[in-house]
Amino acid sequence: MHRLVPEAWTRGGKPAADLKPLPGESPIVVLVRPQLAENIGAVARAMANGGLFHLRLVAPRDGWPQDRAWRTASGADAILEAATVFPDTPSAVADCHRVFATCPRPRHIVVPLRTARAAAEDLRQINGRGLRTAVLFGPERAGLENDDVACADTLVRYPLNPEHMSLNLAQAVMILAYEWWTVTEPTPPRQLQTNETHVATKGQLEGFLDRLVAELDAAGFLDNLPKRPGMVRNLRHWFERGEVTEQELRTLHGVVTELSRGRMRRGRPDEDQR
């Protein structure tokens, strides 16, 4: 195992992010015999997006370090600088307690199989117990070999379109990194962005609707008495359908005010002018 830092190289033309490993244990990404330095850099970028930091390389084809990796890391320099290199898979995971392996091809073995989401949940739970975990990702062209998979106790398979399940290396890492991050991510899955205003209360909305109906009555829009109840209900359903904000209600009040003033200034048009 060795670590090399290309001190003289530029950092891909972008400011390096201030990346550090999260407290406690977090999954180690192990790239087994990666072929292209650009892919290693893209993996570091994906890891940074998902809060992962620890990167290990097993026998990279073109050696390590490679300046081309820094060019595609988009500022995730710290991950590349801390990356360690191993001669084979067993040595890369020797200090780990649990090892997962991404494996798209069927294997004639009996072993726990997880989706990326389930694997991320397991990794969070295992890391939370202070145990070290690693996830193996195979070479770009052929994936992991049987001897690599033999180092793992759990397989990870992504449920993608069976007609086209081709992922590049960084995409494969990004899926797992995203699932791992979102296990504990507090962001609500659905929300309405209201910026500096707030969602209007039902009372505020009712006040606007009462005013709107009164103005429509005055304008003659609701003169058809048999249809009037249904027309009023349709208007209410329209405004009740979503979460109208206070600012939107203020704007609508202004619209109704100007329409009312215009009607009063000009008088109601005759039937033949409508």
Buried (B, 14 or more C-beta within 10 A) or exposed (E): EEEEEBEEBEBBEBEBBEBEBEEEBBBBBBBBBBBBBBBBBBBBBBBBBBBBBBBBBBBBEEEBBBEBBBBBBBBBBBBBBBBBBBEBBEEBBEEBBBBBBBBBEEBEEEEEEBBBBBBBBBBBEBBEEEEBBBBBBBBBEEBBEEEBBBBBEBBBBBEEEEEEEEBEBBEBBBBBBBBBBBEEEEEEEEEEEEEEEEBBEEEBBBBBBEBBBEBBEEBEEBEEEEEBEEBBEEBBEEBBEEEBBBBBBBEBBEEBEEBBEEBEEEEEEEEEEE
